[in-house]
């Protein structure tokens, strides 16, 4: 029978092989890096050249013109001829764009609208009836000379006439009004029940209302029995004496041992006994320091390649 599988041992589908098994140990000081960079002759470029008015730094030793022996052309004349030729292509008149949006100059202005001015909103006044003068003011005689106090005939109206007045006229009028008032009354004077009173009366035994007649209650004979307290509460205990209902009768059941029948074990579709999959297994992992070193080395190698590719 073969040993455990890689899934059972490490939790992996397949354990990868190790490439450093059996290699000799090489110390850190004995390792050599980029030995060919400091041995034999190296490639020496000529260096970059700055731009100047000379031909130095270009591929050709002599400056060559793009077109040699070409005819002279006037750009102004050429543009004028092109404009004349394009204008001949127009079928009708020159295109004139439509006017822009018209903005009203204030409230009530219909400038720029589709319908134009509305006659109903016109501020022009409607023609009404012809104005009729109310006539001249009242013309009176000039004011009479005098202060007005003690002089008769200085006002617009007539003067006051003399009327006699009795000595006790006011008293007679008051007596007459009082008699008429008493005749109109049907009952006594009205007394208000909401008259404010003190919180505590002077005599608490005084009552304004008359007392009702004394009611005679019939004499009833009562049977007085001595008080007997109830019995104390009974405890449940084994006899169940303190319960509301009597203890139910016990039904005798013979003691029997229940036998549980086990069925056959569950099988898969292939006919094998079902075995649950094992849980996750631990796998060898690198330490945090080793992971950081690997990441740094990979980052340096990628950046170095990109730097050489750019140059």
Secondary structure, DSSP 8 states (H G I E B T S, - for coil): -----HHHHTSSSS----S-TT-----STT----GGGGSS------------SSSTTSSSSS---SSSS-----HHHHHHHHHHHHHHT--SS------------STT--TT-SS---GGG--S--------------------SS-SSS-SS-SSS---------TTHHHHHHHHHHHHHHHH--SS----TT----SS-S-TT--SS---------------------------TTTTTTSSS---------------------B-TTS-B--------------HHHHHHHHHHHHHHHHHHHHHHH-
